[in-house]
Amino acid sequence: MNYLWLFAVAGGAALLGIALAFGMIKQDGRRSVAAIACAFVVAIGALGLGIYVQKAPTAPLRASDREGSQNNLPAAATTEKDLPGK
């Protein structure tokens, strides 16, 4: 399930890339080979970067508890009394 976003984004980008490559080949096939090869290199690099970011550690999540101690933390949600003019 974690890779669903990656397939959705990469699938859209791949369809766009295929359409652009098809158009470039129809215009001038010999000149577009280098551009398409570079596009594949960039796509593979983007895929690797996406997987690296997905696997990178994130900040710890502090779940709420019965006492509501998460509201006493420095970055707690704003309450009515915290709003200006109150």
All heavy atoms as an XYZ file, in Angstrom:
618
protein
N       0.822     -1.195      0.000
C       0.000      0.000      0.000
C       0.863      1.255      0.000
O       0.453      2.270     -0.511
C      -0.921     -0.046      1.224
C      -1.950      1.031      1.227
S      -3.111      0.762     -0.107
C      -4.237      2.068      0.180
N       2.073      1.176      0.571
C       2.940      2.343      0.614
C       3.423      2.746     -0.768
O       3.777      3.900     -0.982
C       4.146      2.084      1.519
C       3.743      2.047      2.969
O       2.720      2.587      3.343
N       4.542      1.392      3.783
N       3.472      1.812     -1.705
C       3.964      2.125     -3.035
C       2.861      2.593     -3.978
O       3.121      2.915     -5.125
C       4.663      0.903     -3.635
C       5.964      0.597     -2.946
C       6.074     -0.470     -2.073
C       7.079      1.391     -3.155
C       7.266     -0.752     -1.443
C       8.279      1.125     -2.527
C       8.363      0.045     -1.681
O       9.546     -0.213     -1.050
N       1.616      2.651     -3.513
C       0.508      3.058     -4.362
C       0.711      4.474     -4.895
O       0.506      4.737     -6.082
C      -0.810      2.953     -3.594
C      -2.065      3.280     -4.381
C      -2.219      2.287     -5.521
C      -3.273      3.225     -3.481
N       1.148      5.397     -4.054
C       1.375      6.777     -4.505
C       2.491      6.817     -5.537
O       2.444      7.586     -6.486
C       1.718      7.683     -3.330
C       3.049      7.366     -2.711
C       3.293      6.504     -1.684
C       4.324      7.879     -3.107
N       4.636      6.451     -1.427
C       5.297      7.285     -2.274
C       4.739      8.781     -4.092
C       6.647      7.565     -2.404
C       6.096      9.055     -4.199
C       7.027      8.446     -3.357
N       3.497      5.984     -5.355
C       4.619      5.964     -6.285
C       4.169      5.482     -7.659
O       4.523      6.071     -8.687
C       5.724      5.059     -5.742
C       6.990      4.972     -6.586
C       7.653      6.332     -6.714
C       7.947      3.975     -5.971
N       3.354      4.430     -7.698
C       2.864      3.935     -8.979
C       1.919      4.930     -9.639
O       1.931      5.087    -10.861
C       2.171      2.582     -8.809
C       3.132      1.471     -8.504
C       2.948      0.669     -7.403
C       4.217      1.238     -9.329
C       3.826     -0.359     -7.122
C       5.112      0.211     -9.056
C       4.909     -0.589     -7.948
N       1.109      5.632     -8.857
C       0.190      6.617     -9.431
C       0.957      7.779    -10.061
O       0.687      8.171    -11.199
C      -0.764      7.119     -8.358
N       1.920      8.307     -9.346
C       2.691      9.440     -9.861
C       3.593      8.993    -11.002
O       3.665      9.647    -12.051
C       3.511     10.088     -8.723
C       4.462     11.131     -9.263
C       2.573     10.715     -7.697
N       4.290      7.895    -10.815
C       5.201      7.416    -11.851
C       4.433      6.978    -13.094
O       4.918      7.167    -14.213
C       6.044      6.262    -11.314
N       3.244      6.427    -12.931
C       2.446      6.024    -14.082
C       2.025      7.212    -14.927
O       2.102      7.173    -16.157
N       1.602      8.292    -14.276
C       1.234      9.505    -15.004
C       2.428     10.110    -15.715
O       2.339     10.536    -16.873
N       3.559     10.147    -15.032
C       4.767     10.683    -15.647
C       5.234      9.799    -16.801
O       5.708     10.300    -17.832
C       5.866     10.818    -14.602
N       5.096      8.496    -16.662
C       5.498      7.582    -17.729
C       4.615      7.758    -18.967
O       5.116      7.773    -20.100
C       5.437      6.133    -17.243
N       3.308      7.914    -18.759
C       2.420      8.149    -19.898
C       2.764      9.450    -20.615
O       2.782      9.516    -21.846
C       0.963      8.160    -19.437
C       0.379      6.816    -19.054
C      -1.032      6.988    -18.503
C       0.370      5.890    -20.250
N       3.045     10.486    -19.860
C       3.445     11.758    -20.456
C       4.762     11.610    -21.204
O       4.917     12.115    -22.318
C       3.558     12.836    -19.377
C       3.995     14.219    -19.854
C       2.998     14.784    -20.849
C       4.160     15.146    -18.673
N       5.712     10.909    -20.609
C       6.996     10.678    -21.264
C       6.868      9.891    -22.547
O       7.531     10.192    -23.547
N       6.015      8.883    -22.544
C       5.803      8.087    -23.754
C       5.182      8.942    -24.858
O       5.591      8.875    -26.017
C       4.934      6.855    -23.440
C       5.730      5.862    -22.588
C       4.432      6.182    -24.707
C       4.901      4.754    -21.999
N       4.217      9.768    -24.489
C       3.598     10.650    -25.486
C       4.614     11.641    -26.053
O       4.652     11.880    -27.270
C       2.426     11.386    -24.858
N       5.449     12.212    -25.199
C       6.474     13.143    -25.671
C       7.513     12.440    -26.539
O       7.945     12.980    -27.564
C       7.152     13.827    -24.488
C       6.296     14.853    -23.736
C       7.017     15.309    -22.488
C       5.970     16.021    -24.624
N       7.925     11.256    -26.139
C       8.902     10.508    -26.931
C       8.333     10.150    -28.301
O       9.029     10.258    -29.319
C       9.316      9.247    -26.184
N       7.087      9.749    -28.346
C       6.443      9.432    -29.619
C       6.427     10.655    -30.530
O       6.746     10.568    -31.727
C       5.025      8.919    -29.372
C       4.276      8.601    -30.629
C       4.562      7.451    -31.339
C       3.289      9.449    -31.100
C       3.870      7.148    -32.500
C       2.602      9.155    -32.259
C       2.896      8.003    -32.962
N       6.072     11.807    -29.984
C       6.058     13.037    -30.768
C       7.447     13.423    -31.247
O       7.621     13.876    -32.388
N       8.456     13.260    -30.394
C       9.827     13.598    -30.784
C      10.325     12.680    -31.893
O      10.987     13.127    -32.834
C      10.756     13.506    -29.573
C      10.559     14.604    -28.565
S      11.484     14.331    -27.048
C      13.159     14.419    -27.633
N      10.009     11.408    -31.816
C      10.456     10.455    -32.833
C       9.780     10.749    -34.164
O      10.407     10.653    -35.229
C      10.210      9.012    -32.359
C      11.158      8.674    -31.214
C      10.376      8.017    -33.486
C      10.862      7.366    -30.519
N       8.515     11.141    -34.109
C       7.811     11.472    -35.343
C       8.415     12.713    -35.999
O       8.445     12.818    -37.215
C       6.326     11.725    -35.062
C       5.542     10.473    -34.850
C       5.462      9.711    -36.142
C       4.408      8.647    -36.081
N       4.359      7.875    -37.300
N       8.881     13.680    -35.196
C       9.461     14.910    -35.754
C      10.836     14.649    -36.362
O      11.090     15.013    -37.494
C       9.561     15.981    -34.662
C       8.237     16.513    -34.196
C       7.552     17.331    -35.269
O       8.196     18.075    -35.979
N       6.243     17.159    -35.369
N      11.742     14.118    -35.559
C      13.116     13.877    -36.025
C      13.688     12.743    -35.195
O      14.130     12.950    -34.060
C      13.948     15.151    -35.872
C      15.333     14.998    -36.484
O      15.603     13.952    -37.101
O      16.134     15.928    -36.339
N      13.697     11.554    -35.758
C      14.072     10.357    -35.021
C      15.511     10.325    -34.557
O      15.797      9.930    -33.433
N      16.461     10.760    -35.405
C      17.876     10.656    -35.037
C      18.266     11.626    -33.930
O      19.050     11.286    -33.056
C      18.752     10.884    -36.266
C      18.772      9.667    -37.181
C      19.676      9.872    -38.359
N      18.893     10.572    -39.396
C      19.360     11.569    -40.129
N      20.590     11.992    -39.988
N      18.586     12.138    -41.031
N      17.745     12.825    -33.955
C      18.120     13.810    -32.932
C      17.486     13.511    -31.584
O      18.002     13.919    -30.546
C      17.693     15.210    -33.369
C      18.644     15.838    -34.348
C      18.252     17.244    -34.692
N      17.981     18.044    -33.501
C      17.403     19.222    -33.562
N      17.031     19.733    -34.701
N      17.193     19.902    -32.457
N      16.364     12.831    -31.588
C      15.643     12.621    -30.338
C      16.162     11.442    -29.522
O      15.777     11.288    -28.367
C      14.152     12.439    -30.620
O      13.951     11.296    -31.414
N      17.022     10.618    -30.077
C      17.514      9.442    -29.348
C      18.278      9.859    -28.097
O      18.067      9.301    -27.011
C      18.391      8.566    -30.266
C      19.059      7.462    -29.472
C      17.553      7.981    -31.378
N      19.140     10.861    -28.201
C      19.903     11.317    -27.039
C      18.986     11.923    -25.980
O      19.158     11.680    -24.780
C      20.961     12.329    -27.457
N      18.005     12.687    -26.412
C      17.078     13.301    -25.458
C      16.261     12.249    -24.728
O      16.035     12.343    -23.511
C      16.165     14.273    -26.180
N      15.820     11.223    -25.436
C      15.046     10.153    -24.809
C      15.922      9.353    -23.856
O      15.475      8.976    -22.753
C      14.395      9.264    -25.886
C      13.336     10.067    -26.651
C      13.777      8.022    -25.270
C      12.795      9.361    -27.871
N      17.170      9.108    -24.229
C      18.088      8.390    -23.334
C      18.311      9.182    -22.053
O      18.302      8.613    -20.949
C      19.405      8.122    -24.045
N      18.493     10.488    -22.172
C      18.660     11.331    -20.974
C      17.393     11.332    -20.124
O      17.469     11.347    -18.896
C      19.038     12.752    -21.380
S      20.697     12.876    -22.063
N      16.242     11.310    -20.769
C      14.983     11.272    -20.023
C      14.862      9.981    -19.224
O      14.376      9.994    -18.079
C      13.806     11.415    -20.985
N      15.320      8.861    -19.784
C      15.301      7.605    -19.039
C      16.245      7.658    -17.843
O      15.918      7.155    -16.761
C      15.658      6.428    -19.944
C      14.489      5.882    -20.699
C      14.418      6.025    -22.068
C      13.463      5.232    -20.038
C      13.339      5.527    -22.775
C      12.379      4.729    -20.725
C      12.320      4.883    -22.108
N      17.393      8.279    -18.008
C      18.337      8.406    -16.895
C      17.709      9.245    -15.776
O      17.785      8.890    -14.586
C      19.670      9.023    -17.377
C      20.551      9.411    -16.210
C      20.388      8.053    -18.296
N      17.065     10.352    -16.146
C      16.411     11.204    -15.145
C      15.264     10.449    -14.470
O      15.076     10.543    -13.242
C      15.912     12.507    -15.798
C      15.020     13.288    -14.860
C      17.091     13.357    -16.236
N      14.499      9.683    -15.233
C      13.382      8.928    -14.656
C      13.871      7.876    -13.664
O      13.280      7.691    -12.593
C      12.573      8.274    -15.766
N      14.950      7.197    -14.004
C      15.496      6.194    -13.082
C      16.023      6.867    -11.821
O      15.820      6.372    -10.711
C      16.587      5.359    -13.795
C      15.942      4.468    -14.846
C      17.384      4.522    -12.798
C      16.917      3.791    -15.774
N      16.672      8.016    -11.982
C      17.137      8.765    -10.809
C      15.980      9.230     -9.929
O      16.048      9.164     -8.704
N      14.897      9.696    -10.560
C      13.722     10.136     -9.801
C      13.073      8.969     -9.068
O      12.615      9.110     -7.926
C      12.722     10.803    -10.733
N      13.039      7.808     -9.700
C      12.490      6.626     -9.045
C      13.327      6.244     -7.825
O      12.794      5.952     -6.753
C      12.424      5.465    -10.037
C      11.853      4.155     -9.515
C      10.387      4.335     -9.165
C      12.025      3.061    -10.531
N      14.652      6.268     -7.992
C      15.531      5.974     -6.857
C      15.369      6.978     -5.729
O      15.331      6.605     -4.554
N      15.256      8.264     -6.076
C      15.058      9.290     -5.054
C      13.718      9.107     -4.340
O      13.624      9.263     -3.122
C      15.141     10.680     -5.683
C      14.993     11.851     -4.733
C      16.149     11.882     -3.739
C      14.908     13.149     -5.504
N      12.691      8.756     -5.090
C      11.379      8.524     -4.482
C      11.398      7.361     -3.503
O      10.819      7.435     -2.419
N      12.063      6.300     -3.854
C      12.161      5.144     -2.951
C      12.992      5.506     -1.724
O      12.655      5.122     -0.604
C      12.729      3.925     -3.699
C      11.701      3.438     -4.723
C      13.089      2.806     -2.737
C      12.209      2.359     -5.638
N      14.071      6.282     -1.916
C      14.897      6.710     -0.779
C      14.085      7.575      0.187
O      14.128      7.369      1.400
C      16.111      7.488     -1.270
C      16.856      8.184     -0.163
C      17.653      7.463      0.710
C      16.742      9.550      0.018
C      18.323      8.092      1.741
C      17.406     10.195      1.045
C      18.199      9.463      1.905
O      18.849     10.094      2.926
N      13.319      8.514     -0.337
C      12.512      9.392      0.519
C      11.437      8.588      1.245
O      11.148      8.823      2.415
C      11.884     10.529     -0.317
C      10.822     11.277      0.462
C      12.964     11.485     -0.790
N      10.856      7.607      0.556
C       9.814      6.789      1.176
C      10.378      5.967      2.328
O       9.706      5.735      3.316
C       9.181      5.887      0.119
C       7.920      5.191      0.572
C       8.167      3.837      1.175
O       9.172      3.189      0.917
N       7.260      3.406      2.003
N      11.618      5.542      2.229
C      12.217      4.704      3.271
C      12.928      5.507      4.355
O      13.340      4.944      5.353
C      13.208      3.728      2.637
C      12.545      2.674      1.773
C      13.563      1.706      1.249
C      12.929      0.683      0.362
N      12.216     -0.349      1.051
N      13.084      6.810      4.171
C      13.789      7.643      5.140
C      12.995      7.705      6.453
O      11.764      7.700      6.446
C      13.996      9.046      4.591
N      13.680      7.754      7.568
C      12.967      7.827      8.849
C      12.262      9.169      9.004
O      12.712     10.193      8.487
C      14.082      7.661      9.885
C      15.316      8.080      9.182
C      15.129      7.742      7.741
N      11.153      9.137      9.696
C      10.385     10.356      9.936
C      10.410     10.688     11.425
O      10.912      9.917     12.241
C       8.926     10.172      9.490
O       8.360      9.084     10.220
C       8.841      9.877      8.007
N       9.853     11.826     11.761
C       9.778     12.226     13.161
C       8.863     11.258     13.907
O       7.890     10.751     13.354
C       9.239     13.641     13.275
N       9.167     10.984     15.168
C       8.321     10.060     15.920
C       6.923     10.640     16.126
O       6.753     11.837     16.317
C       9.062      9.891     17.244
C       9.944     11.068     17.351
C      10.275     11.489     15.963
N       5.947      9.792     16.061
C       4.567     10.193     16.240
C       4.144      9.876     17.664
O       4.291      8.750     18.128
C       3.669      9.428     15.255
C       2.190      9.690     15.375
C       1.893     11.121     14.943
C       1.432      8.727     14.506
N       3.652     10.886     18.355
C       3.177     10.670     19.710
C       1.659     10.581     19.658
O       0.977     11.563     19.374
C       3.620     11.811     20.614
C       3.234     11.593     22.037
C       3.942     12.541     22.942
N       3.529     12.306     24.317
C       4.176     12.732     25.345
N       5.276     13.425     25.174
N       3.760     12.490     26.553
N       1.152      9.421     19.912
C      -0.286      9.202     19.831
C      -0.998      9.822     21.025
O      -0.413     10.052     22.083
C      -0.571      7.705     19.779
N      -2.265     10.123     20.835
C      -3.049     10.675     21.937
C      -3.337      9.586     22.964
O      -3.355      8.403     22.655
C      -4.356     11.259     21.419
O      -5.105     10.264     20.781
N      -3.550     10.004     24.192
C      -3.878      9.058     25.251
C      -5.106      9.555     26.009
O      -5.666     10.599     25.698
C      -2.684      8.846     26.195
C      -2.138     10.144     26.750
O      -2.812     11.178     26.624
O      -1.044     10.117     27.324
N      -5.532      8.795     26.993
C      -6.766      9.137     27.722
C      -6.662     10.447     28.486
O      -7.640     11.155     28.650
C      -7.116      8.016     28.695
C      -7.531      6.763     28.007
C      -7.934      5.706     28.991
N      -8.245      4.481     28.283
C      -8.681      3.401     28.863
N      -8.850      3.366     30.159
N      -8.944      2.335     28.154
N      -5.471     10.770     28.965
C      -5.307     12.000     29.738
C      -5.157     13.224     28.832
O      -5.165     14.346     29.313
C      -4.070     11.902     30.642
C      -4.243     10.949     31.816
C      -4.008      9.508     31.400
O      -3.190      9.272     30.502
O      -4.656      8.626     31.978
N      -4.972     13.034     27.539
C      -4.799     14.151     26.620
C      -3.466     14.850     26.809
O      -3.358     16.058     26.601
N      -2.436     14.094     27.193
C      -1.139     14.697     27.465
C      -0.500     15.298     26.215
O       0.386     16.137     26.327
C      -0.193     13.677     28.094
O       0.033     12.621     27.194
N      -0.960     14.905     25.020
C      -0.409     15.491     23.816
C      -0.759     16.976     23.706
O      -0.082     17.731     23.029
C      -0.893     14.743     22.564
C      -2.317     15.019     22.161
C      -3.353     14.208     22.916
O      -3.022     13.449     23.833
N      -4.599     14.364     22.548
N      -1.773     17.429     24.415
C      -2.159     18.842     24.377
C      -1.270     19.704     25.261
O      -1.361     20.929     25.213
C      -3.618     19.007     24.787
C      -4.556     18.384     23.771
O      -4.277     18.432     22.575
N      -5.633     17.795     24.236
N      -0.438     19.100     26.090
C       0.471     19.862     26.947
C       1.841     20.061     26.302
O       2.704     20.706     26.876
C       0.646     19.140     28.287
C      -0.655     19.061     29.051
O      -1.512     19.927     28.938
N      -0.819     17.991     29.812
N       2.057     19.490     25.131
C       3.334     19.616     24.448
C       3.488     21.015     23.851
O       2.500     21.719     23.623
C       3.427     18.564     23.338
C       3.404     17.116     23.820
C       3.326     16.174     22.634
C       4.638     16.824     24.646
N       4.709     21.451     23.585
C       4.917     22.797     23.032
C       4.232     23.017     21.682
O       3.833     24.125     21.370
C       6.438     22.876     22.869
C       6.994     21.847     23.768
C       5.965     20.786     23.885
N       4.062     22.003     20.891
C       3.430     22.165     19.585
C       2.004     21.638     19.593
O       1.525     21.076     18.613
C       4.252     21.447     18.525
N       1.301     21.823     20.684
C      -0.065     21.328     20.792
C      -0.995     22.151     19.902
O      -0.655     23.244     19.439
C      -0.539     21.412     22.244
N      -2.169     21.625     19.668
C      -3.146     22.312     18.846
C      -3.613     23.601     19.533
O      -3.631     23.706     20.754
C      -4.349     21.396     18.612
N      -3.968     24.597     18.732
C      -4.438     25.880     19.269
C      -5.813     25.702     19.877
O      -6.686     25.049     19.313
C      -4.504     26.922     18.140
O      -3.240     26.999     17.520
C      -4.913     28.256     18.661
N      -6.005     26.300     21.020
C      -7.308     26.270     21.672
C      -7.938     27.654     21.613
O      -7.329     28.616     21.169
C      -7.174     25.833     23.143
O      -6.348     26.766     23.822
C      -6.569     24.442     23.244
N      -9.153     27.771     22.053
C      -9.884     29.042     22.040
C      -9.146     30.129     22.814
O      -9.090     31.266     22.380
C     -11.219     28.782     22.710
C     -12.535     29.178     22.163
C     -12.723     29.709     20.789
O     -12.842     28.931     19.860
O     -12.823     30.930     20.651
N      -8.558     29.766     23.960
C      -7.878     30.764     24.787
C      -6.567     31.254     24.183
O      -6.061     32.300     24.570
C      -7.637     30.210     26.195
C      -6.679     29.051     26.249
C      -6.502     28.553     27.673
C      -5.642     27.336     27.722
N      -4.247     27.555     27.621
N      -6.016     30.506     23.218
C      -4.762     30.903     22.587
C      -4.941     31.908     21.461
O      -3.963     32.490     20.996
C      -4.041     29.667     22.036
C      -3.643     28.696     23.134
O      -3.359     29.176     24.252
O      -3.607     27.487     22.867
N      -6.168     32.101     21.017
C      -6.402     33.007     19.896
C      -6.230     34.456     20.317
O      -6.510     34.819     21.447
C      -7.823     32.793     19.349
C      -8.087     31.401     18.764
C      -9.552     31.269     18.400
C      -7.223     31.175     17.549
N      -5.718     35.322     19.419
C      -5.530     36.722     19.782
C      -6.875     37.424     20.019
O      -7.872     37.141     19.376
C      -4.823     37.313     18.552
C      -5.065     36.364     17.448
C      -5.310     35.036     18.061
N      -6.878     38.328     20.972
C      -8.085     39.075     21.297
C      -9.015     38.356     22.234
O     -10.113     38.825     22.516
N      -8.612     37.251     22.786
C      -9.498     36.495     23.702
C      -8.992     36.619     25.111
O      -7.854     36.681     25.409
C      -9.542     35.012     23.316
C     -10.134     34.770     21.961
C     -11.623     34.760     22.055
C     -12.198     34.537     20.663
N     -13.566     34.444     20.604
